[in-house]
């Protein structure tokens, strides 16, 4: 099998797994804690059933259906581009899949509920979800991969 096709298949599978874990965890949190309520699990961790209508951390206003559609197209294009162009630079399919899967998980909420479900509450940090974790990890791993490639080029 062509390495790019194989990487794309792995990326799509990982992307689907991220969306499934995100949506499943949000469903569990929503069924365990009523909307607007908070349950403390540990002194530093609580489950709080909130809705975020903004872009990130509640910033911004409502997001239009056109913006959601355009975002989906751009995200899928990004996944295909990163996987296809990065076959010689290591495992770029995983961070791309984390980023796109997390974004699609949050977009699914926006389409269904007009807001993103956030439920992980840590002290001194806005409430977030597993899609947000995947997005941050994906971005960090992509940056690390770019930096690693740049160091390799300098040698």
N, C-alpha and C positions, 0 to 999 in steps of 0.2 A: 504494500500500500504506500502511496506517495506520502512522504513525511508531513507535508502541509495538510493533506486530507486527514491523516491520523491525528495531528495536533488539533485540527478543527473539531473532529469528533470528540476528542477528550475535553476540549473547551466547552462544547455544547453540553456534554454530560455534566461537567462541573457547574456550569451556569444553571442548568436545570436543578441540580442538587441544592445550590444556594437558594434558588427561588422556593423550592419545596421546604427546606429547613426554615426559611424566613416565614413563609406563609403558615406553616405548621406551628411554629413557636408563637406567632401572633394569635392564632386561633386558641391555643392552650392558654395564653395569658388573658385573652378576652373572656374565656369561659371561667377562669379562676378568679378574676377580679373584675367587679362591675366598672363600667366606664366612669372615670373620674375618681375612682377609689384607689387606695394604695395599701399594699400589704408588705410589711417588713419581713424579709427572710433572714437577714444577718444585719449586724449594726452598720455595715457599709453597703448593703444591697437591698433594694426593695423592688417590687413589681407594682408599677403604676400604669393603669390603663388610660392612656391619653391619645388625642388625635392632633396631628400636626398638619395644618392647612398651608403652611408656608413652604419655602424652598428647603432651607436647612436650619435646624434648630428653631423653627417657627418664624424665621425671617421671611418677609415678603407676604403677598396676599394669595388669593386663590390662583390656581394654575389652570389654564384653558385646555380644552381637548386637543386643539391644534398643537400646542406646545408638547403635550404628552405624546401625540403621534410622531411629531418630528424627533422627539427624544428617543423613542423606540427605534426609529430608522437609523439615527446617528449611532446609537449604542450597538446595534447589530452590525452596522458598517465598521465600527471601531473594532469589534471582536474579530471579524473576518480579516480586516487589514492587519491588525497586530499579529494574529496567528500566521497569516500568509507571509508577512514580511519578516517575521522573527524566527524562522525555522533554523537559521544558522547562529542565533544568539541565545541558545538555551531554552529553558522552559518559560516562554512568555505567555503561553496559553493559560496558565493557572492564574496569574494576577489579572489578566484581561477578563477571564471568566468570573473571578470574584467581583470585579468592578461592575461588569455588565449584569451579572446575576443579582447583585445587591440593588442596582438601579431598577432592574425589571421588577424585583420584589416590591420595592416602594411604589413603582408606577402602577402595579396591580392594585395596590391599596387605593391610590388616587382615582383610578378608573372605577373601582367598585364603591368606594366610600367617600370620594372627593377629599380625602385626607389620608395621611399615613398613620398607622397605628404604631405608637412608641410605648415601650413597657419596661425597659431596663433603666432603673433609677439609681445612680451613684451620687454620693455627696459632691457638691460643687461642680456638677456637670449636667447639661440638659438631658432629659430622658431620650433614649434611643432604642434601636432594635437590631436584630441580627443582620439585616440588610445593610444598615449603616456600618456595622463592624466589617462586613465583607467589602464594602466600598473603600473604607479606609485602608484595610489590609491590601486590597488590590492596587490602590494608588501607591502605597509605600513600596510594595514589591516591584511595581513597574519602575518607580524611580530608582530603586536599588539595582534593578537589572540594567537600566540605562547607564547608571554610574559605573557599574561593573564593566559594561561594554566599553565605556569611555576610558577607563583605566587600562583595559586590555589593548585598546588602540594606541595608547601612549607608549606602551612597552614595545 
